[in-house]
Amino acid sequence: QVQLVESGGGLVKPGESLRLSCEASGFRFSNYAMRWYRQVPGKERELVAMITSVATSTNYADSVKGRFTISRDNDKNTVYLQMNSLKPEDTAVYYCNVVISTRYYWGQGTQVTVSS
């Protein structure tokens, strides 16, 4: 079955960096675009970044452009989110996502807290 396992979250100060990882299994990873979303309690889940199957294209939410970088290693079945210059408003639970045959699959999420 499809499994997505996120890691790398934590508590950091404004201006610091974190790298999130999402290890995938149960599907042919290199065939699918991957996405990172985030969610704050009481708000809808927000698309943060997307990368195509062979990393030829990436897209970002305006709020993270120039600060976050999505990448993937198809040999390791892993997608990453490098987050630099973190701001308090980046505080959220971050989720890895893949869409297979119109079905959305999610990981368990990893908490990122940016606070001084």
Secondary structure in CASP SS format (residue, H / E / C, confidence):
PFRMAT SS
TARGET T0000
AUTHOR 0000-0000-0000
METHOD secondary structure of the structure
MODEL  1
Q C 1.00
V C 1.00
Q E 1.00
L E 1.00
V E 1.00
E E 1.00
S E 1.00
G C 1.00
G C 1.00
G E 1.00
L E 1.00
V E 1.00
K C 1.00
P C 1.00
G C 1.00
E C 1.00
S C 1.00
L E 1.00
R E 1.00
L E 1.00
S E 1.00
C E 1.00
E E 1.00
A E 1.00
S E 1.00
G C 1.00
F C 1.00
R C 1.00
F H 1.00
S H 1.00
N H 1.00
Y C 1.00
A C 1.00
M E 1.00
R E 1.00
W E 1.00
Y E 1.00
R E 1.00
Q E 1.00
V C 1.00
P C 1.00
G C 1.00
K C 1.00
E C 1.00
R C 1.00
E E 1.00
L E 1.00
V E 1.00
A E 1.00
M E 1.00
I E 1.00
T C 1.00
S C 1.00
V C 1.00
A C 1.00
T C 1.00
S C 1.00
T E 1.00
N E 1.00
Y E 1.00
A C 1.00
D C 1.00
S C 1.00
V C 1.00
K C 1.00
G C 1.00
R C 1.00
F E 1.00
T E 1.00
I E 1.00
S E 1.00
R E 1.00
D E 1.00
N C 1.00
D C 1.00
K C 1.00
N C 1.00
T E 1.00
V E 1.00
Y E 1.00
L E 1.00
Q E 1.00
M E 1.00
N C 1.00
S C 1.00
L C 1.00
K C 1.00
P H 1.00
E H 1.00
D H 1.00
T C 1.00
A E 1.00
V E 1.00
Y E 1.00
Y E 1.00
C E 1.00
N E 1.00
V E 1.00
V E 1.00
I E 1.00
S C 1.00
T C 1.00
R E 1.00
Y E 1.00
Y E 1.00
W E 1.00
G C 1.00
Q C 1.00
G C 1.00
T E 1.00
Q E 1.00
V E 1.00
T E 1.00
V E 1.00
S C 1.00
S C 1.00
END
